[in-house]
Amino acid sequence: MKSELAAALCLVLVLEGLLLFASPQAWKRMAEQLQQIEPRALRMIGAGMIAVGLVLLQVVR
């Protein structure tokens, strides 16, 4: 379980790095646009992402 979590976190780093490497200008624009979104909306988006991720994890496993 511990090694699976570490592997998952490593994959997150790879994906985040890939986005920055492939399109740094688009990433910067997205970061600027995120500044305009209310914190409550960002929390709701984050909660939705967590829920979808957990459901997908159950489907995959």
Residue frames as a rotation matrix with the C-alpha (Angstrom) as fourth column:
MET 1
0.568 0.823 0.000 0.00
0.823 -0.568 0.000 0.00
0.000 0.000 -1.000 0.00
LYS 2
0.469 -0.467 -0.750 2.79
0.176 -0.783 0.597 2.41
-0.865 -0.412 -0.285 0.94
SER 3
-0.631 -0.760 0.157 4.68
0.277 -0.032 0.960 1.82
-0.724 0.649 0.231 -2.31
GLU 4
-0.191 0.654 0.732 1.47
0.978 0.065 0.197 2.21
0.081 0.754 -0.652 -4.34
LEU 5
0.778 0.459 -0.429 0.85
0.534 -0.843 0.067 5.61
-0.330 -0.281 -0.901 -2.77
ALA 6
0.019 -0.864 -0.503 4.43
0.014 -0.502 0.865 6.66
-1.000 -0.024 0.002 -3.47
ALA 7
-0.686 -0.237 0.688 4.08
0.629 0.282 0.724 5.50
-0.366 0.930 -0.044 -7.09
ALA 8
0.300 0.883 0.362 0.82
0.952 -0.304 -0.046 7.45
0.069 0.359 -0.931 -7.45
LEU 9
0.707 -0.091 -0.701 2.43
0.212 -0.919 0.333 10.62
-0.674 -0.384 -0.631 -6.09
CYS 10
-0.429 -0.903 -0.007 5.35
0.164 -0.086 0.983 10.17
-0.888 0.421 0.185 -8.47
LEU 11
-0.415 0.356 0.837 2.92
0.909 0.202 0.364 9.92
-0.040 0.912 -0.408 -11.38
VAL 12
0.724 0.641 -0.255 1.26
0.647 -0.759 -0.070 13.15
-0.238 -0.114 -0.965 -10.27
LEU 13
0.235 -0.731 -0.640 4.67
-0.047 -0.666 0.744 14.85
-0.971 -0.145 -0.191 -10.40
VAL 14
-0.675 -0.473 0.566 5.32
0.484 0.295 0.824 13.42
-0.556 0.830 0.030 -13.85
LEU 15
0.041 0.788 0.614 1.96
0.995 -0.086 0.045 14.65
0.088 0.609 -0.788 -15.17
GLU 16
0.797 0.208 -0.567 2.35
0.355 -0.921 0.161 18.11
-0.489 -0.329 -0.808 -13.63
GLY 17
-0.119 -0.940 -0.320 5.87
-0.023 -0.319 0.947 18.37
-0.993 0.120 0.016 -14.99
LEU 18
-0.525 -0.013 0.851 4.71
0.783 0.385 0.489 17.24
-0.334 0.923 -0.192 -18.41
LEU 19
0.564 0.800 0.206 2.11
0.825 -0.535 -0.180 20.01
-0.034 0.271 -0.962 -18.54
LEU 20
0.665 -0.388 -0.639 4.69
-0.032 -0.869 0.494 22.63
-0.747 -0.308 -0.590 -17.57
PHE 21
-0.393 -0.894 0.214 7.24
0.143 0.170 0.975 21.25
-0.908 0.414 0.061 -20.02
ALA 22
-0.361 0.307 0.880 4.85
0.903 0.350 0.249 20.93
-0.232 0.885 -0.404 -22.96
SER 23
0.053 0.504 0.862 3.10
0.636 -0.683 0.360 24.28
0.770 0.529 -0.357 -22.62
PRO 24
-0.560 -0.346 -0.753 4.49
0.826 -0.304 -0.474 26.71
-0.065 -0.888 0.456 -20.05
GLN 25
-0.962 0.214 0.167 2.63
-0.175 -0.959 0.222 29.73
0.208 0.185 0.961 -21.49
ALA 26
-0.111 0.969 -0.220 -0.75
-0.137 0.204 0.969 27.98
0.984 0.138 0.110 -21.32
TRP 27
-0.021 0.043 -0.999 0.01
0.877 0.481 0.003 26.96
0.481 -0.876 -0.048 -17.74
LYS 28
-0.876 -0.355 -0.326 0.81
0.467 -0.789 -0.398 30.57
-0.116 -0.501 0.858 -16.83
ARG 29
-0.693 0.694 0.195 -2.44
-0.409 -0.601 0.686 31.80
0.594 0.395 0.701 -18.44
MET 30
0.104 0.738 -0.667 -4.39
0.303 0.615 0.728 29.17
0.947 -0.278 -0.160 -16.53
ALA 31
-0.353 -0.315 -0.881 -2.74
0.926 0.020 -0.378 30.24
0.137 -0.949 0.285 -13.26
GLU 32
-0.999 0.018 0.044 -3.71
-0.020 -0.999 -0.050 33.85
0.043 -0.050 0.998 -13.97
GLN 33
-0.338 0.938 -0.071 -7.30
-0.357 -0.059 0.932 32.84
0.871 0.340 0.355 -14.69
LEU 34
-0.051 0.279 -0.959 -7.46
0.712 0.683 0.161 30.86
0.700 -0.675 -0.234 -11.44
GLN 35
-0.889 -0.326 -0.322 -6.78
0.458 -0.631 -0.626 34.10
0.001 -0.704 0.710 -9.57
GLN 36
-0.755 0.637 0.153 -10.15
-0.523 -0.727 0.445 35.39
0.395 0.256 0.882 -10.79
ILE 37
-0.042 0.755 -0.655 -12.15
0.078 0.656 0.751 32.45
0.996 -0.020 -0.087 -9.38
GLU 38
0.355 0.291 0.888 -13.65
-0.813 -0.372 0.447 32.74
0.461 -0.881 0.104 -5.91
PRO 39
-0.678 -0.682 0.275 -12.01
-0.721 0.543 -0.431 30.52
0.145 -0.490 -0.860 -3.25
ARG 40
-0.123 0.715 0.689 -15.34
-0.565 0.520 -0.640 28.79
-0.816 -0.468 0.340 -2.55
ALA 41
0.778 0.396 -0.487 -15.65
-0.614 0.319 -0.722 27.81
-0.131 0.861 0.492 -6.22
LEU 42
-0.062 -0.886 -0.460 -12.09
-0.784 0.329 -0.526 26.47
0.618 0.328 -0.715 -6.22
ARG 43
-0.645 -0.117 0.756 -12.87
-0.674 0.554 -0.489 24.41
-0.362 -0.824 -0.436 -3.12
MET 44
0.383 0.874 0.299 -15.93
-0.517 0.471 -0.714 22.95
-0.765 0.119 0.633 -4.83
ILE 45
0.621 -0.262 -0.739 -13.90
-0.693 0.256 -0.674 22.13
0.366 0.931 -0.023 -7.93
GLY 46
-0.490 -0.868 0.083 -11.27
-0.778 0.392 -0.491 20.49
0.394 -0.305 -0.867 -5.72
ALA 47
-0.345 0.447 0.825 -13.93
-0.606 0.565 -0.559 18.48
-0.716 -0.694 0.076 -3.87
GLY 48
0.727 0.644 -0.238 -15.37
-0.569 0.371 -0.734 17.34
-0.385 0.669 0.636 -7.19
MET 49
0.232 -0.738 -0.634 -11.94
-0.760 0.269 -0.592 16.28
0.607 0.619 -0.498 -8.41
ILE 50
-0.669 -0.441 0.598 -11.38
-0.736 0.505 -0.451 14.30
-0.103 -0.742 -0.663 -5.21
ALA 51
0.110 0.819 0.563 -14.74
-0.539 0.525 -0.659 12.55
-0.835 -0.231 0.499 -5.58
VAL 52
0.804 0.162 -0.572 -14.15
-0.593 0.297 -0.748 11.70
0.049 0.941 0.335 -9.24
GLY 53
-0.142 -0.958 -0.248 -10.64
-0.821 0.254 -0.511 10.49
0.553 0.132 -0.823 -8.45
LEU 54
-0.573 -0.030 0.819 -11.86
-0.673 0.588 -0.449 8.22
-0.468 -0.808 -0.357 -5.67
VAL 55
0.531 0.821 0.207 -14.61
-0.472 0.490 -0.733 6.77
-0.703 0.292 0.648 -7.86
LEU 56
0.656 -0.343 -0.672 -12.17
-0.653 0.188 -0.734 6.18
0.378 0.920 -0.100 -10.71
LEU 57
-0.453 -0.850 0.270 -9.71
-0.866 0.348 -0.358 4.58
0.211 -0.396 -0.894 -8.31
GLN 58
-0.196 0.482 0.854 -12.40
-0.512 0.693 -0.508 2.11
-0.836 -0.537 0.111 -7.23
VAL 59
0.820 0.511 -0.256 -13.28
-0.460 0.323 -0.827 1.36
-0.340 0.796 0.500 -10.85
VAL 60
0.300 -0.800 -0.519 -9.64
-0.777 0.110 -0.619 0.77
0.553 0.589 -0.589 -11.79
ARG 61
-0.698 -0.573 0.430 -8.92
-0.716 0.534 -0.450 -1.40
0.029 -0.622 -0.782 -8.78
